[in-house]
Amino acid sequence: MHTITIEGINLYGFHGCLEEEAKIGGNYVIDVTMTTDFSEAAETDDLNKTIDYCAVYEICKKEMAVRSKLIEQVCKRIHLALRTQFPELRNLCVKVTKLVPPMNGDVEKVSVEIKD
């Protein structure tokens, strides 16, 4: 098996339970780790035989554009969309990080992760 990791997909979104978050939004980072078999792509140098990184980015961007109160829901949508687009994935891990969440304290970030 082989692993492809795309780290630091920086996107802006309007997720959160507070009204202000729906209006002003915030910064998010998405990390995606995929286990697959890219042997044929490595031999043939053919993009069609592996996972297209740009397609992964576009899926993340599309799902981040849909407002949710919880980043847990955003993470689940991205995970499901990637599973649907790339059924050949053996394992998939999606991590969504919200930077500087509005909390009653100094918190750098919060993250949720779905992996299988």
C-alpha positions in Angstrom: 0.0 0.0 0.0 1.0 3.6 -0.6 0.1 6.8 1.2 -0.7 10.2 -0.3 -0.9 13.1 2.2 -2.1 16.6 1.4 -1.4 18.9 4.3 -2.3 22.5 4.9 -5.2 23.1 2.6 -6.0 26.6 3.8 -9.6 27.7 3.2 -11.9 30.4 4.6 -15.3 29.3 5.9 -18.3 30.5 7.8 -18.8 27.6 10.2 -19.7 27.9 13.8 -22.6 28.2 16.3 -22.3 32.0 16.8 -24.0 34.5 14.5 -20.8 36.4 14.1 -19.1 33.3 12.7 -21.7 33.1 9.9 -21.1 36.8 9.1 -17.3 37.2 9.4 -16.1 33.6 8.9 -12.7 32.3 9.8 -9.6 30.4 8.7 -9.5 26.6 8.5 -6.9 24.1 7.6 -7.6 20.6 6.1 -5.3 17.7 6.0 -6.1 14.6 4.0 -4.2 11.3 4.2 -5.1 8.5 1.7 -4.0 4.9 1.5 -4.2 3.5 -2.0 -2.2 1.5 -4.6 -0.4 3.9 -7.0 2.0 1.3 -8.3 0.7 1.7 -11.9 1.0 5.5 -11.7 4.6 5.2 -10.4 5.5 2.8 -13.3 3.6 4.7 -16.1 3.8 8.3 -14.9 0.1 8.6 -15.6 -2.0 10.9 -13.5 -5.1 8.9 -14.3 -3.7 5.9 -12.3 -3.5 7.8 -9.0 -5.4 10.3 -6.9 -5.5 13.7 -8.4 -4.4 16.2 -5.7 -6.3 19.0 -7.5 -9.5 17.0 -7.3 -9.0 16.5 -3.6 -8.5 20.2 -3.1 -11.7 21.1 -5.1 -13.8 18.7 -3.0 -12.5 20.3 0.2 -13.2 23.8 -1.2 -16.7 22.8 -2.3 -17.7 21.3 1.0 -16.1 24.2 3.0 -18.4 26.6 1.1 -21.5 24.9 2.6 -22.1 26.5 6.0 -22.4 24.3 9.1 -22.6 25.0 12.7 -20.1 22.2 13.5 -16.8 21.4 11.9 -17.7 17.8 12.6 -20.3 18.0 9.9 -17.9 19.7 7.5 -15.4 16.9 8.1 -18.0 14.2 7.5 -19.1 15.8 4.2 -15.5 16.0 2.9 -14.8 12.4 4.0 -17.9 11.2 2.3 -17.3 13.2 -0.9 -13.7 11.8 -1.1 -14.9 8.3 -0.6 -17.5 8.7 -3.3 -15.1 10.3 -5.8 -12.3 7.8 -5.1 -13.7 4.4 -4.3 -10.3 2.8 -4.7 -9.1 4.3 -1.4 -8.2 1.7 1.2 -8.0 4.1 4.1 -8.9 7.8 4.4 -8.2 10.3 7.1 -9.7 13.8 7.0 -8.7 16.4 9.6 -10.4 19.8 9.8 -8.8 22.5 12.0 -10.5 25.7 13.0 -7.9 28.4 13.7 -8.4 30.8 16.6 -11.9 29.6 17.6 -14.1 32.0 19.6 -13.8 30.6 23.1 -13.5 31.9 26.6 -9.8 31.7 26.6 -6.6 31.8 24.5 -6.9 28.8 22.1 -4.8 28.5 19.0 -7.0 25.9 17.2 -9.4 23.0 17.5 -9.5 20.0 15.2 -11.8 17.1 14.4 -10.7 14.0 12.4 -12.4 11.1 10.7 -10.4 8.1 9.7 -11.1 4.6 8.6 
